[in-house]
Amino acid sequence: MFAKVGWATWMGWLIPFLTAFPVAAQVPLVRLANVSRPFSRDFQIGDRFEILITASPNQPVSVRTTMQGRTDWGPIIGSTGNTGRWSTTGQFEKRDFGDWKEVWTVGGKIANPVLQYSVEAPCLPGGHALMGGSGPNTFMSCETSEGTQTFVSPWNSGSPFRTPDGRVVPGRPDSMTPDQYHMQILEYLMSGPAPNPEATHINLQSSHGKLGDEVGELIQQLIGVNALSESETRNVLSIIRATFQHPEMIPESSRSPAQTLLWLQHLADQTDQASLKQEIAGTVAYLEKQ
C-alpha cells in the first residue's frame, strides 16, 4: 500500500523534477552513425553516414572541422527547426581518407560529444596491404573489391578538404596576408593545452607597432559563429591579457580595448560555468584598468 502524501509535499517534489527538463533540453547532442554498416564503430571509404543533432528548437548549427591537422571554422549551415532536430547525410569518398575531428556548435554551445574518428581504406580482409606515412600524413595501398588501390591523406595545408556538410575548403595559399598569418598564430595558441604558457609571450606586430584591440577582432574573425571549449576560452583570456600587458607599446589608435570588451561579454554569455564567467569578468576588469 502507498502511504498518503500531502499536496504540498507532492508539489515540493514535482516542481524541481519538472524544471529539470528545460535545463537538460539546453544541452546540444550530436550523433555520427554509419548508415551502410549500422553495427560498425569504424568508417571506411564508401560508407554512408548520418549526423543527427538534438537541441532546443530553432537554434543555428555550425561545425568546426579539423582534417589532418588543418581546421575550418564553418559558417551557420542549418537550424534545429521547430522539432529541435537537424541532420545531414553523406558518403565518405577516397579524398576523405585520414583522421577527422568535428566540433559542432548549436545555439552558441558546443554539442556533446566532440567527434573524433578515422576514415579507413576498404581493404579486403587478409589481402596484401602496405601502409606508411610521416607524422599525421599516411598512405595505404591494399587490395579492395575494385582491385589494388592507393589511399593518401592530404599531405600539406595547401590541399583542399571536404567538410561533413559537403563544403569544399580550398587549400591555404602559398602567401598569406598579415591578418591571415596572425590568425594562424592565434589558432595555434588557442588550441594548445590549458593553460597555454606560450600565450603569455604573444607579441603580434603590424607595420604600425604592436597589435592591441585588433587581436580581439582577429579572434572573432577566426572562430566566427563557432563556440570555444573551456580550455580554448582560458587560452583566449591569456592571449588577451598578454596583448594588453604593455599598453605603452601599442599605438594610440589600437590601445582602447573597446571591441575586445564587447566580444568578451559575448563570450561570457556563451558559457554556463560560473568559474569561467568569473575569469572572463576578471579579464574585463584587467583591461579596464589598463
C-alpha contacts under 8 A as a table, 3 or more apart, distances in Angstrom:
res1	aa1	res2	aa2	distance
5	V	9	T	6.44
5	V	10	W	6.75
6	G	9	T	5.23
6	G	10	W	6.37
7	W	10	W	5.09
7	W	11	M	6.18
8	A	11	M	5.14
8	A	12	G	6.03
9	T	12	G	5.06
9	T	13	W	6.38
10	W	13	W	5.23
10	W	14	L	5.98
11	M	14	L	4.89
11	M	15	I	5.84
12	G	15	I	5.94
12	G	16	P	7.27
13	W	16	P	6.25
13	W	17	F	6.55
14	L	17	F	5.01
14	L	18	L	6.12
15	I	18	L	5.26
15	I	19	T	6.14
16	P	19	T	5.11
16	P	20	A	6.20
17	F	20	A	5.45
17	F	21	F	7.48
18	L	21	F	5.80
19	T	22	P	6.09
19	T	23	V	7.16
20	A	23	V	5.38
20	A	24	A	6.38
21	F	24	A	5.18
21	F	25	A	6.12
22	P	25	A	4.94
22	P	26	Q	6.48
23	V	26	Q	5.40
23	V	27	V	7.42
24	A	27	V	5.71
25	A	28	P	7.47
25	A	55	A	6.17
25	A	56	S	5.97
26	Q	55	A	6.19
26	Q	56	S	5.73
27	V	55	A	6.34
27	V	56	S	7.94
27	V	109	K	7.81
27	V	111	A	7.05
27	V	112	N	7.81
28	P	53	I	7.02
28	P	54	T	5.85
28	P	55	A	4.43
28	P	56	S	7.38
28	P	106	V	6.36
28	P	109	K	7.14
28	P	110	I	7.05
28	P	111	A	4.54
28	P	112	N	6.35
29	L	53	I	5.61
29	L	54	T	5.33
29	L	55	A	6.41
29	L	111	A	4.95
29	L	112	N	4.85
29	L	113	P	6.88
30	V	51	I	6.98
30	V	52	L	5.65
30	V	53	I	4.46
30	V	54	T	6.59
30	V	104	W	7.49
30	V	111	A	5.95
30	V	112	N	5.88
30	V	113	P	6.47
31	R	51	I	5.67
31	R	52	L	5.21
31	R	53	I	6.51
31	R	113	P	7.94
32	L	49	F	7.02
32	L	50	E	5.85
32	L	51	I	4.68
32	L	52	L	6.65
32	L	115	L	7.71
33	A	38	P	7.00
33	A	49	F	5.62
33	A	50	E	5.27
33	A	51	I	6.52
34	N	37	R	5.50
34	N	38	P	5.21
34	N	39	F	7.78
34	N	40	S	6.89
34	N	41	R	7.54
34	N	42	D	7.83
34	N	43	F	6.90
34	N	47	D	6.82
34	N	48	R	6.20
34	N	49	F	4.72
34	N	50	E	6.69
35	V	38	P	5.31
35	V	47	D	7.16
35	V	48	R	5.29
35	V	49	F	5.10
35	V	50	E	6.53
36	S	47	D	5.35
36	S	48	R	5.29
36	S	49	F	7.20
37	R	40	S	5.49
37	R	47	D	7.38
40	S	43	F	7.68
42	D	117	Y	7.67
42	D	118	S	7.38
42	D	119	V	7.54
42	D	120	E	7.92
43	F	47	D	6.45
43	F	117	Y	7.92
43	F	118	S	6.67
43	F	119	V	5.06
43	F	120	E	6.13
44	Q	47	D	5.61
44	Q	92	F	7.16
44	Q	119	V	5.10
44	Q	120	E	4.55
44	Q	121	A	5.60
44	Q	122	P	5.56
45	I	91	Q	7.84
45	I	92	F	5.01
45	I	93	E	5.32
45	I	94	K	5.85
45	I	96	D	7.33
45	I	97	F	6.97
45	I	119	V	6.34
45	I	120	E	6.28
45	I	121	A	5.78
45	I	122	P	6.01
46	G	91	Q	6.13
46	G	92	F	5.30
46	G	93	E	5.93
46	G	94	K	7.84
46	G	122	P	7.77
47	D	91	Q	5.68
47	D	92	F	5.73
48	R	89	T	7.24
48	R	90	G	5.65
48	R	91	Q	4.15
48	R	92	F	6.42
49	F	89	T	5.60
49	F	90	G	5.49
49	F	91	Q	5.95
49	F	92	F	7.64
50	E	87	S	6.96
50	E	88	T	5.79
50	E	89	T	4.38
50	E	90	G	6.67
51	I	87	S	5.38
51	I	88	T	5.40
51	I	89	T	6.34
52	L	85	R	7.21
52	L	86	W	5.94
52	L	87	S	4.38
52	L	88	T	6.84
53	I	80	T	7.56
53	I	85	R	5.57
53	I	86	W	5.16
53	I	87	S	6.08
54	T	80	T	7.30
54	T	84	G	5.62
54	T	85	R	4.61
54	T	86	W	6.70
55	A	59	Q	7.63
55	A	80	T	6.97
55	A	84	G	5.04
55	A	85	R	6.41
55	A	106	V	7.38
56	S	59	Q	6.48
56	S	80	T	7.25
56	S	84	G	4.86
57	P	80	T	5.52
57	P	81	G	5.35
57	P	82	N	4.91
57	P	83	T	5.73
57	P	84	G	3.85
57	P	85	R	7.30
58	N	79	S	5.76
58	N	80	T	5.03
58	N	81	G	4.32
58	N	82	N	5.75
58	N	83	T	7.98
58	N	84	G	6.54
59	Q	79	S	5.28
59	Q	80	T	5.31
59	Q	81	G	6.98
59	Q	84	G	7.65
59	Q	106	V	6.04
59	Q	107	G	4.79
60	P	76	I	6.24
60	P	77	I	7.63
60	P	78	G	5.95
60	P	79	S	4.45
60	P	80	T	6.69
60	P	105	T	8.00
60	P	106	V	5.63
60	P	107	G	5.28
60	P	108	G	7.95
61	V	76	I	5.48
61	V	77	I	5.89
61	V	78	G	5.18
61	V	79	S	5.37
61	V	80	T	7.14
61	V	104	W	7.29
61	V	105	T	5.78
61	V	106	V	4.68
61	V	107	G	6.75
62	S	74	G	6.04
62	S	75	P	5.74
62	S	76	I	4.58
62	S	77	I	5.56
62	S	78	G	7.19
62	S	104	W	5.92
62	S	105	T	5.23
62	S	106	V	6.65
62	S	225	V	7.16
62	S	226	N	6.52
63	V	73	W	6.84
63	V	74	G	5.47
63	V	75	P	7.42
63	V	76	I	7.84
63	V	102	E	6.57
63	V	103	V	5.71
63	V	104	W	4.37
63	V	105	T	5.94
63	V	226	N	7.06
64	R	71	T	6.89
64	R	72	D	5.68
64	R	73	W	4.61
64	R	74	G	5.54
64	R	102	E	5.68
64	R	103	V	5.04
64	R	104	W	6.25
64	R	105	T	7.90
64	R	226	N	7.00
65	T	71	T	5.51
65	T	72	D	5.23
65	T	73	W	6.70
65	T	74	G	7.47
65	T	100	W	7.35
65	T	101	K	5.90
65	T	102	E	4.75
65	T	103	V	6.62
65	T	163	T	6.30
65	T	164	P	7.76
66	T	69	G	5.91
66	T	70	R	5.24
66	T	71	T	4.17
66	T	72	D	6.40
66	T	100	W	5.81
66	T	101	K	5.00
66	T	102	E	6.38
67	M	70	R	5.33
67	M	71	T	6.48
67	M	98	G	7.41
67	M	99	D	6.09
67	M	100	W	4.94
67	M	101	K	6.64
67	M	161	F	7.31
68	Q	98	G	6.67
68	Q	99	D	5.70
68	Q	100	W	6.76
68	Q	136	P	6.19
68	Q	137	N	6.99
68	Q	153	S	7.46
68	Q	154	P	6.91
69	G	136	P	7.53
70	R	157	S	6.55
72	D	169	V	7.28
73	W	222	L	7.02
73	W	223	I	5.68
73	W	224	G	6.88
73	W	226	N	6.83
74	G	77	I	7.95
74	G	224	G	7.61
74	G	225	V	7.77
74	G	226	N	7.43
75	P	224	G	6.97
75	P	225	V	6.34
75	P	226	N	7.79
76	I	225	V	6.92
77	I	165	D	7.63
78	G	86	W	7.41
79	S	86	W	6.44
80	T	83	T	6.74
80	T	84	G	4.67
80	T	85	R	4.58
80	T	86	W	4.71
81	G	84	G	5.63
81	G	85	R	6.54
81	G	86	W	7.27
82	N	85	R	7.85
88	T	165	D	6.86
89	T	165	D	7.91
90	G	164	P	7.47
90	G	165	D	7.79
90	G	166	G	7.69
92	F	96	D	6.00
92	F	119	V	7.53
93	E	96	D	5.37
93	E	97	F	7.48
94	K	97	F	5.86
94	K	151	F	6.82
95	R	151	F	7.93
95	R	152	V	7.58
95	R	153	S	7.11
95	R	154	P	7.87
95	R	161	F	7.50
96	D	119	V	6.62
96	D	153	S	7.38
96	D	161	F	7.43
96	D	162	R	7.26
97	F	118	S	7.50
97	F	119	V	5.09
97	F	120	E	6.00
97	F	121	A	6.91
97	F	151	F	6.70
97	F	152	V	6.59
97	F	153	S	5.42
98	G	118	S	5.57
98	G	119	V	5.39
98	G	120	E	6.76
98	G	137	N	7.86
98	G	138	T	7.29
98	G	152	V	7.81
98	G	153	S	5.26
98	G	154	P	7.92
99	D	116	Q	7.64
99	D	117	Y	6.04
99	D	118	S	4.36
99	D	119	V	6.49
100	W	115	L	7.87
100	W	116	Q	5.67
100	W	117	Y	5.39
100	W	118	S	5.82
100	W	119	V	7.72
101	K	114	V	7.30
101	K	115	L	5.53
101	K	116	Q	4.43
101	K	117	Y	6.62
102	E	114	V	6.10
102	E	115	L	5.03
102	E	116	Q	6.53
103	V	110	I	6.85
103	V	111	A	7.22
103	V	114	V	5.21
103	V	115	L	6.58
104	W	110	I	5.81
104	W	111	A	5.41
104	W	114	V	7.26
104	W	226	N	7.85
105	T	108	G	5.94
105	T	109	K	5.36
105	T	110	I	4.52
105	T	111	A	5.72
105	T	226	N	5.68
105	T	227	A	5.89
106	V	109	K	5.30
106	V	110	I	6.35
106	V	111	A	6.40
108	G	225	V	7.28
108	G	226	N	6.75
108	G	227	A	5.58
108	G	270	Q	5.90
109	K	227	A	5.84
109	K	270	Q	6.52
109	K	271	T	7.64
110	I	227	A	5.88
110	I	228	L	7.23
110	I	229	S	7.22
111	A	114	V	7.08
121	A	140	M	7.12
121	A	151	F	6.76
122	P	144	T	6.10
123	C	127	G	7.13
123	C	129	A	7.67
123	C	142	C	5.74
123	C	143	E	5.58
123	C	144	T	4.83
123	C	145	S	7.81
124	L	127	G	5.33
124	L	142	C	7.71
124	L	143	E	5.83
124	L	144	T	5.18
124	L	145	S	6.85
127	G	142	C	7.02
127	G	143	E	5.71
128	H	142	C	5.71
128	H	143	E	6.02
129	A	140	M	7.17
129	A	141	S	5.62
129	A	142	C	4.09
129	A	143	E	6.68
130	L	140	M	5.80
130	L	141	S	5.10
130	L	142	C	6.23
131	M	138	T	7.40
131	M	139	F	5.80
131	M	140	M	4.49
131	M	141	S	6.36
132	G	138	T	5.77
132	G	139	F	5.54
132	G	140	M	6.68
133	G	136	P	7.46
133	G	137	N	5.42
133	G	138	T	4.02
133	G	139	F	5.86
134	S	137	N	5.31
134	S	138	T	6.45
135	G	138	T	7.72
137	N	152	V	7.88
137	N	153	S	5.86
137	N	154	P	6.90
137	N	155	W	5.79
138	T	152	V	6.14
138	T	153	S	5.70
139	F	150	T	7.07
139	F	151	F	5.45
139	F	152	V	4.33
139	F	153	S	6.32
140	M	150	T	5.57
140	M	151	F	5.07
140	M	152	V	6.56
141	S	148	T	7.00
141	S	149	Q	5.63
141	S	150	T	4.16
141	S	151	F	6.24
142	C	148	T	5.44
142	C	149	Q	5.78
142	C	150	T	6.62
143	E	146	E	7.82
143	E	147	G	5.54
143	E	148	T	4.22
143	E	149	Q	6.42
144	T	147	G	5.05
144	T	148	T	5.76
144	T	149	Q	6.80
146	E	149	Q	7.88
152	V	155	W	7.88
154	P	157	S	7.82
154	P	159	S	5.80
154	P	160	P	7.72
154	P	161	F	7.66
155	W	159	S	6.92
156	N	159	S	5.76
157	S	160	P	7.83
157	S	171	G	5.96
157	S	172	R	5.71
158	G	170	P	7.68
158	G	171	G	3.98
158	G	172	R	4.64
158	G	173	P	6.47
158	G	174	D	7.48
159	S	170	P	7.05
159	S	171	G	4.56
159	S	172	R	7.35
160	P	168	V	6.76
160	P	169	V	5.41
160	P	170	P	4.44
160	P	171	G	4.36
161	F	168	V	5.74
161	F	169	V	5.39
161	F	170	P	6.89
161	F	171	G	7.57
162	R	166	G	6.06
162	R	167	R	5.62
162	R	168	V	4.40
162	R	169	V	5.96
163	T	166	G	5.37
163	T	167	R	5.32
163	T	168	V	6.38
163	T	169	V	7.26
164	P	167	R	7.47
173	P	176	M	6.42
176	M	179	D	7.90
176	M	180	Q	5.68
176	M	181	Y	5.97
177	T	180	Q	5.15
177	T	181	Y	6.22
178	P	181	Y	5.08
178	P	182	H	6.12
178	P	206	S	7.70
179	D	182	H	5.06
179	D	183	M	6.09
179	D	218	L	7.30
180	Q	183	M	5.12
180	Q	184	Q	6.23
181	Y	184	Q	5.18
181	Y	185	I	6.53
182	H	185	I	5.14
182	H	186	L	6.23
182	H	204	L	7.03
182	H	218	L	7.77
183	M	186	L	4.92
183	M	187	E	6.00
183	M	218	L	6.23
183	M	219	I	6.94
183	M	222	L	6.40
184	Q	187	E	5.13
184	Q	188	Y	6.37
185	I	188	Y	5.17
185	I	189	L	6.33
186	L	189	L	5.06
186	L	190	M	6.00
186	L	219	I	7.11
187	E	190	M	5.11
187	E	191	S	6.17
187	E	222	L	7.74
188	Y	191	S	5.40
188	Y	192	G	6.47
189	L	192	G	5.52
189	L	196	N	7.01
189	L	198	E	6.88
189	L	199	A	6.03
189	L	235	N	7.09
189	L	239	I	7.91
190	M	196	N	7.85
190	M	232	E	5.26
190	M	233	T	7.75
190	M	235	N	5.34
190	M	236	V	6.03
191	S	232	E	6.03
191	S	235	N	7.85
192	G	195	P	7.95
192	G	196	N	5.89
192	G	232	E	7.74
192	G	235	N	7.75
193	P	196	N	5.61
193	P	231	S	7.10
194	A	231	S	5.17
194	A	232	E	7.32
194	A	234	R	6.97
194	A	235	N	6.41
195	P	231	S	7.22
195	P	234	R	6.95
195	P	235	N	6.26
196	N	199	A	5.65
196	N	200	T	7.79
196	N	235	N	5.90
196	N	238	S	7.66
197	P	200	T	5.82
197	P	201	H	7.71
198	E	201	H	5.45
198	E	202	I	6.96
199	A	202	I	5.41
199	A	235	N	6.94
199	A	238	S	5.89
199	A	239	I	5.02
199	A	242	A	6.96
200	T	238	S	6.43
200	T	239	I	6.48
200	T	241	R	7.93
200	T	242	A	5.21
201	H	242	A	6.96
202	I	239	I	6.81
202	I	242	A	6.44
202	I	243	T	6.67
203	N	210	K	6.58
203	N	211	L	7.52
203	N	242	A	7.97
203	N	243	T	6.71
204	L	210	K	5.88
204	L	211	L	5.66
205	Q	208	H	7.66
205	Q	209	G	5.44
205	Q	210	K	4.38
205	Q	211	L	5.47
206	S	209	G	5.21
206	S	210	K	6.18
206	S	211	L	6.41
208	H	251	P	6.96
209	G	249	M	7.25
209	G	250	I	6.32
209	G	251	P	6.35
210	K	249	M	6.14
210	K	250	I	5.02
210	K	251	P	7.06
211	L	214	E	5.88
211	L	215	V	6.29
211	L	243	T	7.31
211	L	250	I	6.30
211	L	251	P	7.90
211	L	254	S	6.93
212	G	215	V	5.87
212	G	216	G	7.93
212	G	243	T	6.14
212	G	244	F	6.41
212	G	247	P	7.92
212	G	250	I	5.96
212	G	251	P	7.83
212	G	254	S	5.07
212	G	255	R	5.64
212	G	256	S	7.69
212	G	257	P	7.19
213	D	216	G	5.67
213	D	217	E	6.79
213	D	254	S	5.30
213	D	255	R	6.45
213	D	256	S	6.51
213	D	257	P	4.93
213	D	258	A	7.14
213	D	259	Q	6.54
213	D	260	T	6.03
214	E	217	E	4.95
214	E	218	L	6.06
214	E	254	S	6.94
215	V	218	L	5.08
215	V	219	I	6.30
215	V	240	I	7.40
215	V	243	T	7.49
215	V	260	T	7.94
216	G	219	I	5.19
216	G	220	Q	6.32
216	G	240	I	7.13
216	G	259	Q	6.95
216	G	260	T	4.84
216	G	263	W	7.41
217	E	220	Q	5.08
217	E	221	Q	6.23
217	E	259	Q	6.92
217	E	260	T	6.85
218	L	221	Q	5.01
218	L	222	L	6.08
219	I	222	L	5.01
219	I	223	I	6.31
220	Q	223	I	5.59
220	Q	224	G	5.71
220	Q	263	W	7.64
221	Q	224	G	5.40
223	I	226	N	5.54
223	I	227	A	7.52
227	A	270	Q	7.58
228	L	232	E	5.72
228	L	233	T	5.87
229	S	232	E	5.12
229	S	233	T	6.06
230	E	233	T	5.16
230	E	234	R	6.35
230	E	276	L	7.65
231	S	234	R	5.13
231	S	235	N	6.23
232	E	235	N	5.02
232	E	236	V	6.18
233	T	236	V	5.04
233	T	237	L	6.35
234	R	237	L	5.07
234	R	238	S	6.36
234	R	276	L	7.87
235	N	238	S	5.03
235	N	239	I	6.20
236	V	239	I	4.98
236	V	240	I	6.17
237	L	240	I	5.17
237	L	241	R	6.14
237	L	280	I	7.03
237	L	283	T	6.63
238	S	241	R	5.18
238	S	242	A	6.09
239	I	242	A	5.17
239	I	243	T	6.06
240	I	243	T	4.99
240	I	244	F	6.55
241	R	244	F	5.53
241	R	245	Q	5.99
241	R	283	T	6.80
241	R	286	Y	7.51
241	R	287	L	7.43
242	A	245	Q	4.92
242	A	246	H	7.99
243	T	246	H	7.47
244	F	247	P	5.34
244	F	250	I	7.98
244	F	255	R	7.90
244	F	287	L	7.20
244	F	290	Q	7.38
246	H	249	M	5.79
246	H	250	I	7.42
247	P	250	I	5.20
247	P	255	R	6.35
247	P	290	Q	7.02
248	E	251	P	7.67
250	I	254	S	6.42
250	I	255	R	5.66
251	P	254	S	5.53
251	P	255	R	6.09
252	E	255	R	5.12
252	E	256	S	7.67
253	S	256	S	7.29
254	S	257	P	7.41
257	P	260	T	5.14
257	P	261	L	5.99
257	P	287	L	6.97
258	A	261	L	5.31
258	A	262	L	6.51
259	Q	262	L	5.18
259	Q	263	W	6.30
260	T	263	W	5.12
260	T	264	L	6.15
261	L	264	L	5.06
261	L	265	Q	6.43
261	L	284	V	6.43
261	L	287	L	7.91
262	L	265	Q	5.28
262	L	266	H	6.61
263	W	266	H	4.95
263	W	267	L	6.20
264	L	267	L	4.81
264	L	268	A	6.17
264	L	280	I	6.79
264	L	284	V	7.26
265	Q	268	A	5.04
265	Q	269	D	6.33
266	H	269	D	5.10
266	H	270	Q	6.51
267	L	270	Q	5.25
267	L	271	T	6.93
267	L	280	I	7.88
268	A	271	T	5.64
268	A	276	L	7.86
268	A	277	K	5.55
268	A	280	I	6.45
268	A	281	A	8.00
269	D	272	D	7.70
271	T	276	L	7.32
271	T	277	K	6.99
272	D	277	K	7.66
273	Q	276	L	5.44
273	Q	277	K	6.32
274	A	277	K	5.08
274	A	278	Q	6.29
275	S	278	Q	5.08
275	S	279	E	6.38
276	L	279	E	5.00
276	L	280	I	6.23
277	K	280	I	5.10
277	K	281	A	6.12
278	Q	281	A	4.96
278	Q	282	G	6.06
279	E	282	G	4.92
279	E	283	T	6.28
280	I	283	T	5.07
280	I	284	V	6.26
281	A	284	V	4.99
281	A	285	A	6.20
282	G	285	A	5.06
282	G	286	Y	6.14
283	T	286	Y	4.90
283	T	287	L	6.26
284	V	287	L	5.23
284	V	288	E	6.21
285	A	288	E	5.10
285	A	289	K	6.40
286	Y	289	K	5.38
286	Y	290	Q	6.64
287	L	290	Q	5.22
